[in-house]
Amino acid sequence: MRICTRYQTLALLLCGLAALFYSWSTKADSTQPSAMVTLPGKLSDLNNIVFTQDGKVGLVASYNESNESGSSNGHYVYSFDTQTGQVIDTLDTAKVGTINPTKLAITSNNLLVISARGSESNIATILTTPVNADGSFDLSHRINVAFSVPMSEDDTILPDDVALSSDGRYGIYSNKASIFVFSTTTGEKLFEENVGIDSYSSENRLESFSYDPISNRLGIVKQQDNKYYLYVYSLNDEGQLEVKGLINLLSDEIVGFGSKVAFNGDGSNVYIASSNKGYVSCYDIKKASPIARRYILGLADSNEDEARLLPIHVDYSNNNGLVYIQKPGHIQKPGHIQKPGHIQKPGHIQKPGHVSVVSSDLFNLAFDKEFASPLTGFAYSQDGSILYSGTTQGGFFKFNLLNADESLEMDFTDLLHVGLSEKANKVIVTQPEGINLIDK
């Protein structure tokens, strides 16, 4: 059965044209990055980039400060000009009760939401502060929200994912045992639900959550006794979650910790990928039944223990009706960084990264590429025709699904993250010492 969308014709055209370029060798064009703009702090691959709504200001956090020892904790967030890379303002999170800021998010009205660690190792802190039009931080209206995170001997992960409602009024966070909704302006916790997790353990926890503000759907993946379930909610105007569906995944499927699901435009269907079987599945949420399923070899992993730790991220583009699937190929665990720029821990898993693009009915494969090393970032243009990715070996790639001649490859000494701002017409890649700006 096919999934009908308003963009099916465009999606099929993109798939057909892109299929012509499956075997392309990446070509270089004249685009060159700017010289690296050095930041005062050291960055890691946990530090993503976000942009203000006009695209003029970028924001990134640091792992540690350059004037301190390598084992020290970072506590700065920087705003920078997206055309020059120059630092505009600096926020010292240590002065407002947090350390180790990692992941950032930003609302539609430029309220910056910072995930960080609190004063204790099992406390996650969310810090919010407005970003002014000139890129400066408005600390007079900042708030802190603290969450206690359960730990075990084999699970010391401190989650740093925060999702935001379309109007920016609400934030969503999971501490692996419950899902929370909080006010981004007051810090009040408005909703809490344990999603059936009566007794937390590493085999009885919430593995991930994904919120889509367009369809207003929240997907929560729960593991219980080595089986996986997908709960679907919507967010109402009062900040409460309402149940929309429960999907029992295949009994032998594994969904890696931190995986992301995606929803179609009206929120009737959900897409999810298994980390062991390599299946990408589409489910009807109301009926809790599968619509389509596709096997992609590069997503599969026969080692079940490793598959449980390796996420796969799925995204749906409302502009072209295509489904974008990314397998980073390595674990990102906040709290396990031992050196700026890298995650180094015994047994750290690193496998080839993989990116696939399929039509919404999962019938047509528009793009499929396996990389030589894990991915450090992935982004795609608003119309979905251009893909950007980086790898742990320092490779930066641009793929044009409609014109292979506009594809390119660049090499960096270190590459930690890839960020895209269409309004600034820039792709920004981070390195341990700073950022590089590339014309889109």
C-alpha positions as CSV (number, residue, x, y, z in Angstrom):
1,M,0.0,0.0,0.0
2,R,1.3,3.4,-0.9
3,I,1.1,6.5,1.3
4,C,-0.5,9.4,-0.6
5,T,0.9,12.9,0.0
6,R,0.4,16.3,-1.6
7,Y,4.0,16.1,-2.7
8,Q,4.1,12.6,-4.2
9,T,4.7,13.8,-7.8
10,L,7.6,16.0,-6.7
11,A,9.0,13.3,-4.5
12,L,8.9,10.7,-7.3
13,L,10.6,13.2,-9.7
14,L,13.4,13.8,-7.1
15,C,13.8,10.1,-6.6
16,G,14.0,9.4,-10.3
17,L,16.5,12.1,-11.0
18,A,18.6,11.3,-7.9
19,A,18.8,7.6,-8.9
20,L,20.8,8.6,-11.9
21,F,23.6,9.7,-9.7
22,Y,23.9,6.7,-7.4
23,S,27.3,5.8,-8.6
24,W,28.7,9.4,-8.8
25,S,32.2,10.1,-7.6
26,T,32.1,13.3,-5.5
27,K,33.2,16.3,-7.5
28,A,34.8,19.5,-6.1
29,D,33.5,22.9,-7.1
30,S,35.0,26.3,-6.5
31,T,33.4,26.7,-3.0
32,Q,36.0,27.2,-0.3
33,P,35.7,27.6,3.4
34,S,36.7,30.7,5.2
35,A,39.7,30.6,7.4
36,M,38.8,29.1,10.8
37,V,37.5,31.6,13.3
38,T,39.1,30.6,16.6
39,L,36.8,30.6,19.7
40,P,38.0,31.2,23.2
41,G,36.8,27.7,24.3
42,K,37.3,24.2,23.0
43,L,34.4,22.4,21.3
44,S,33.3,18.8,21.2
45,D,31.0,16.7,19.0
46,L,28.3,17.2,21.5
47,N,28.2,20.9,20.9
48,N,25.7,21.7,18.0
49,I,25.0,25.0,16.3
50,V,21.7,26.8,16.2
51,F,20.7,30.1,14.6
52,T,18.4,33.0,15.3
53,Q,15.3,33.3,13.1
54,D,16.8,35.9,10.8
55,G,20.0,33.8,10.3
56,K,22.3,36.6,11.3
57,V,23.5,35.1,14.6
58,G,24.8,31.6,15.3
59,L,25.2,30.0,18.8
60,V,27.4,27.2,20.1
61,A,28.6,26.0,23.5
62,S,32.1,24.9,24.5
63,Y,33.4,21.8,26.2
64,N,36.2,23.5,28.1
65,E,38.0,26.8,28.2
66,S,41.4,27.3,26.5
67,N,43.0,28.8,29.6
68,E,42.1,25.8,31.8
69,S,43.4,22.3,31.9
70,G,42.0,19.7,29.5
71,S,40.1,18.0,32.3
72,S,38.1,21.1,33.3
73,N,34.5,21.6,32.6
74,G,33.3,24.1,30.0
75,H,30.7,26.7,30.9
76,Y,30.5,29.2,28.0
77,V,28.0,29.7,25.3
78,Y,29.0,32.0,22.4
79,S,27.0,34.0,19.9
80,F,28.7,34.8,16.6
81,D,28.1,36.7,13.4
82,T,27.2,34.1,10.7
83,Q,28.8,36.2,7.9
84,T,32.2,36.8,9.6
85,G,32.3,34.2,12.4
86,Q,33.3,36.8,14.9
87,V,32.1,36.4,18.5
88,I,29.3,38.8,19.5
89,D,28.7,37.9,23.1
90,T,29.6,35.3,25.7
91,L,27.3,33.6,28.3
92,D,29.0,32.1,31.4
93,T,26.7,29.4,32.5
94,A,28.7,28.7,35.6
95,K,27.5,32.0,37.0
96,V,23.9,30.9,36.7
97,G,24.4,27.4,38.2
98,T,25.2,25.1,35.3
99,I,28.3,23.5,33.8
100,N,29.1,21.5,30.6
101,P,26.6,23.1,28.3
102,T,26.2,20.7,25.3
103,K,23.1,20.8,23.1
104,L,21.3,24.0,22.2
105,A,17.8,24.7,20.8
106,I,16.1,28.0,20.0
107,T,12.5,29.0,19.8
108,S,10.6,30.9,17.1
109,N,11.0,34.1,19.1
110,N,14.8,33.6,19.7
111,L,14.6,32.2,23.2
112,L,17.8,30.1,23.6
113,V,17.4,26.8,25.4
114,I,20.6,25.3,26.8
115,S,21.1,21.7,28.0
116,A,23.7,21.4,30.7
117,R,24.8,19.5,33.7
118,G,24.0,20.8,37.2
119,S,26.2,20.8,40.3
120,E,25.7,17.0,40.7
121,S,26.4,14.3,38.1
122,N,22.8,13.1,38.0
123,I,21.2,16.5,37.6
124,A,20.4,17.8,34.1
125,T,19.7,21.5,33.9
126,I,17.9,23.4,31.2
127,L,18.8,27.1,31.0
128,T,16.8,29.5,28.9
129,T,17.6,33.1,28.0
130,P,16.5,35.4,25.3
131,V,18.9,36.4,22.5
132,N,18.6,40.0,21.5
133,A,18.5,41.2,17.9
134,D,22.2,42.2,18.0
135,G,23.2,38.7,19.3
136,S,23.7,39.6,22.9
137,F,22.2,37.5,25.8
138,D,19.4,39.0,27.9
139,L,20.2,37.4,31.3
140,S,17.5,39.4,33.1
141,H,14.9,37.0,31.8
142,R,16.8,33.7,32.1
143,I,15.4,30.7,34.0
144,N,16.8,27.4,35.2
145,V,14.9,24.1,35.3
146,A,16.5,21.0,37.0
147,F,15.7,17.4,36.4
148,S,17.0,14.4,38.4
149,V,18.2,11.7,36.1
150,P,18.2,8.0,37.3
151,M,21.5,6.2,36.8
152,S,22.7,2.6,37.1
153,E,26.0,0.8,37.0
154,D,25.6,0.2,33.2
155,D,23.7,3.4,32.4
156,T,25.3,6.8,33.3
157,I,23.8,8.7,30.4
158,L,22.6,12.2,31.1
159,P,20.2,13.0,28.2
160,D,20.5,16.5,26.7
161,D,17.7,16.5,24.1
162,V,15.1,19.2,24.5
163,A,12.2,19.7,22.1
164,L,10.2,23.0,21.7
165,S,6.6,23.7,20.8
166,S,6.0,25.6,17.6
167,D,5.2,28.8,19.5
168,G,8.2,28.3,21.9
169,R,6.0,28.4,25.0
170,Y,6.8,24.8,26.0
171,G,9.8,22.6,26.3
172,I,9.9,18.8,26.4
173,Y,12.5,16.7,28.2
174,S,13.0,13.0,29.1
175,N,15.1,11.8,32.0
176,K,14.8,8.1,30.7
177,A,12.2,7.4,33.3
178,S,9.5,10.0,32.6
179,I,8.6,12.6,30.0
180,F,8.2,16.2,31.1
181,V,6.6,19.4,29.7
182,F,7.8,22.7,31.1
183,S,7.2,26.4,30.5
184,T,10.2,27.9,28.8
185,T,9.5,31.3,30.4
186,T,8.7,30.4,34.0
187,G,10.4,27.0,34.3
188,E,7.2,25.5,35.8
189,K,6.9,21.7,35.1
190,L,3.4,21.4,33.7
191,F,3.2,17.7,32.9
192,E,4.9,14.5,33.8
193,E,4.2,10.9,32.6
194,N,6.3,7.8,33.3
195,V,4.9,6.1,30.1
196,G,4.6,2.8,32.0
197,I,8.1,2.9,33.5
198,D,7.3,1.8,37.1
199,S,10.8,0.8,37.9
200,Y,13.7,2.2,35.9
201,S,16.6,0.1,34.7
202,S,18.9,0.1,31.7
203,E,16.4,-2.5,30.2
204,N,13.3,-0.7,31.3
205,R,13.6,3.0,30.2
206,L,12.6,5.6,27.7
207,E,15.1,5.3,24.9
208,S,14.4,8.5,23.0
209,F,11.7,11.1,22.1
210,S,11.0,13.1,19.0
211,Y,8.7,16.1,18.6
212,D,7.5,17.5,15.4
213,P,6.0,21.0,15.8
214,I,4.4,21.0,12.3
215,S,2.2,17.9,12.9
216,N,2.2,18.4,16.7
217,R,3.2,14.8,17.3
218,L,5.5,13.5,20.0
219,G,7.0,10.0,19.6
220,I,8.5,8.2,22.6
221,V,10.4,4.9,22.2
222,K,10.3,2.7,25.3
223,Q,12.3,-0.4,25.9
224,Q,10.8,-2.9,28.3
225,D,12.4,-6.3,28.8
226,N,14.3,-6.0,25.5
227,K,11.2,-5.2,23.5
228,Y,10.5,-1.8,22.0
229,Y,7.3,0.2,21.9
230,L,6.4,3.5,20.2
231,Y,4.0,5.8,22.1
232,V,2.5,8.8,20.2
233,Y,1.2,11.9,21.9
234,S,0.1,15.4,20.9
235,L,0.7,18.6,22.9
236,N,-2.3,20.8,23.8
237,D,-2.5,24.5,24.5
238,E,-2.2,24.0,28.2
239,G,1.1,22.1,28.0
240,Q,-0.5,18.7,28.5
241,L,0.2,15.6,26.5
242,E,-2.7,13.6,25.0
243,V,-2.3,10.0,23.8
244,K,-2.7,9.4,20.1
245,G,-1.5,5.9,19.7
246,L,0.7,2.9,20.8
247,I,2.6,0.9,18.3
248,N,4.2,-2.5,19.1
249,L,7.3,-2.8,17.0
250,L,8.5,-6.2,15.6
251,S,9.5,-8.5,18.4
252,D,13.1,-8.8,17.1
253,E,13.6,-5.1,16.3
254,I,16.0,-3.0,18.2
255,V,15.8,0.8,18.3
256,G,19.1,2.3,19.3
257,F,19.2,4.7,22.2
258,G,18.7,8.3,21.0
259,S,17.0,7.3,17.8
260,K,14.6,9.8,16.2
261,V,11.3,9.1,14.5
262,A,9.4,11.3,12.1
263,F,5.8,12.2,11.2
264,N,4.1,13.1,8.0
265,G,2.5,16.5,7.6
266,D,-0.8,15.8,9.2
267,G,0.6,13.5,11.9
268,S,-1.3,10.4,10.8
269,N,1.8,8.4,9.9
270,V,5.1,7.8,11.7
271,Y,8.4,6.6,10.4
272,I,10.9,4.6,12.5
273,A,14.1,2.7,11.7
274,S,15.5,-0.4,13.5
275,S,19.2,-0.4,14.4
276,N,19.7,-4.1,14.0
277,K,17.4,-5.2,11.2
278,G,17.9,-2.2,8.9
279,Y,14.1,-1.8,8.4
280,V,12.6,1.6,7.8
281,S,8.9,1.3,8.7
282,C,5.8,3.5,8.2
283,Y,2.9,3.0,10.6
284,D,-0.6,4.3,10.6
285,I,-0.8,5.8,14.1
286,K,-4.6,5.6,14.6
287,K,-4.7,1.9,13.4
288,A,-1.3,1.1,15.0
289,S,-0.6,-1.0,11.9
290,P,2.3,-1.0,9.4
291,I,1.7,0.7,6.0
292,A,5.1,0.0,4.4
293,R,8.5,-1.4,5.3
294,R,11.8,-1.2,3.5
295,Y,15.1,-2.9,4.1
296,I,18.3,-0.8,3.8
297,L,21.5,-2.8,4.1
298,G,23.6,0.1,5.4
299,L,21.4,0.6,8.4
300,A,21.5,-3.0,9.7
301,D,23.9,-4.2,12.5
302,S,24.0,-7.9,13.4
303,N,25.6,-7.1,16.8
304,E,22.6,-6.6,19.0
305,D,24.5,-5.2,22.0
306,E,26.0,-2.5,19.8
307,A,22.8,-1.9,17.9
308,R,21.1,-1.0,21.2
309,L,23.5,1.9,21.6
310,L,23.7,3.1,18.0
311,P,20.9,5.5,17.0
312,I,19.3,6.1,13.6
313,H,17.7,9.5,13.0
314,V,14.6,9.7,10.7
315,D,13.2,13.0,9.4
316,Y,10.3,13.8,7.0
317,S,10.4,16.9,4.7
318,N,7.0,18.5,4.3
319,N,8.4,20.4,1.3
320,N,9.0,17.4,-0.9
321,G,7.5,14.4,0.9
322,L,10.8,12.6,1.2
323,V,12.1,10.7,4.2
324,Y,15.7,11.3,5.3
325,I,17.5,8.6,7.3
326,Q,20.9,9.1,9.0
327,K,22.9,6.5,10.9
328,P,25.7,8.4,12.6
329,G,27.7,5.2,13.4
330,H,28.9,6.1,16.8
331,I,27.7,6.7,20.4
332,Q,27.3,10.2,21.8
333,K,27.0,10.0,25.6
334,P,27.0,13.3,27.5
335,G,29.3,12.9,30.5
336,H,31.8,10.5,28.8
337,I,33.9,13.2,27.1
338,Q,37.6,13.0,28.1
339,K,39.2,15.2,25.6
340,P,38.0,18.3,23.7
341,G,36.9,17.4,20.2
342,H,36.5,13.6,20.8
343,I,34.7,11.0,22.8
344,Q,37.2,8.5,24.2
345,K,36.0,5.7,26.4
346,P,36.8,2.0,26.6
347,G,34.8,0.1,24.0
348,H,33.6,3.2,22.2
349,I,31.8,2.1,19.1
350,Q,32.7,3.6,15.7
351,K,31.2,2.2,12.5
352,P,30.6,3.6,9.0
353,G,28.0,6.3,8.9
354,H,25.1,6.0,6.4
355,V,22.6,8.3,4.8
356,S,19.5,7.3,2.8
357,V,16.7,9.2,1.2
358,V,13.4,7.4,0.3
359,S,10.0,8.4,-0.9
360,S,7.2,8.7,1.6
361,D,5.7,5.3,0.5
362,L,9.2,3.8,1.0
363,F,9.1,2.5,-2.6
364,N,11.7,4.7,-4.3
365,L,15.3,5.0,-3.0
366,A,16.5,8.5,-4.0
367,F,19.9,8.4,-2.3
368,D,22.0,5.8,-0.5
369,K,25.5,6.3,0.7
370,E,27.8,4.6,3.1
371,F,30.7,6.7,4.4
372,A,34.2,5.4,5.4
373,S,33.8,6.7,9.0
374,P,31.1,7.8,11.4
375,L,29.2,10.9,10.7
376,T,29.6,14.1,12.8
377,G,26.7,16.0,11.3
378,F,24.0,16.0,8.7
379,A,21.7,18.7,7.3
380,Y,19.6,19.2,4.2
381,S,18.3,22.3,2.3
382,Q,14.8,23.5,2.8
383,D,13.7,22.0,-0.6
384,G,15.4,18.8,0.3
385,S,17.5,18.6,-2.8
386,I,21.0,19.3,-1.2
387,L,22.5,17.2,1.6
388,Y,25.5,18.2,3.8
389,S,27.4,15.8,6.0
390,G,30.6,15.5,7.9
391,T,32.7,12.6,9.1
392,T,35.0,11.8,12.0
393,Q,37.9,11.6,9.5
394,G,37.4,15.3,8.7
395,G,35.5,14.9,5.4
396,F,32.8,17.4,4.5
397,F,30.4,16.4,1.8
398,K,27.8,18.2,-0.2
399,F,25.4,16.1,-2.4
400,N,23.0,17.6,-4.9
401,L,20.3,15.1,-5.6
402,L,19.4,16.9,-8.9
403,N,22.8,17.9,-10.3
404,A,25.8,15.8,-9.4
405,D,28.1,18.5,-10.9
406,E,27.3,20.7,-7.9
407,S,28.5,18.1,-5.4
408,L,31.7,18.6,-3.6
409,E,34.1,17.3,-0.9
410,M,36.4,19.1,1.4
411,D,38.9,17.9,4.0
412,F,39.4,19.3,7.5
413,T,41.9,18.2,10.1
414,D,39.0,17.7,12.6
415,L,35.3,18.1,12.0
416,L,32.9,17.9,14.9
417,H,29.5,19.2,13.7
418,V,27.7,20.6,10.6
419,G,25.1,23.4,10.8
420,L,23.0,24.9,8.0
421,S,21.4,28.4,8.0
422,E,19.5,29.0,4.7
423,K,18.8,32.6,5.7
424,A,22.5,33.3,6.2
425,N,23.3,31.2,3.1
426,K,26.0,29.5,5.1
427,V,27.0,26.0,6.2
428,I,29.0,26.2,9.4
429,V,31.3,23.4,10.5
430,T,32.9,23.2,13.9
431,Q,36.4,22.1,14.9
432,P,37.8,21.8,18.4
433,E,39.4,25.3,18.2
434,G,36.6,27.1,16.3
435,I,34.3,27.4,13.3
436,N,34.5,27.5,9.5
437,L,32.0,29.3,7.3
438,I,31.1,27.8,3.9
439,D,28.8,29.5,1.3
440,K,25.8,27.3,0.8
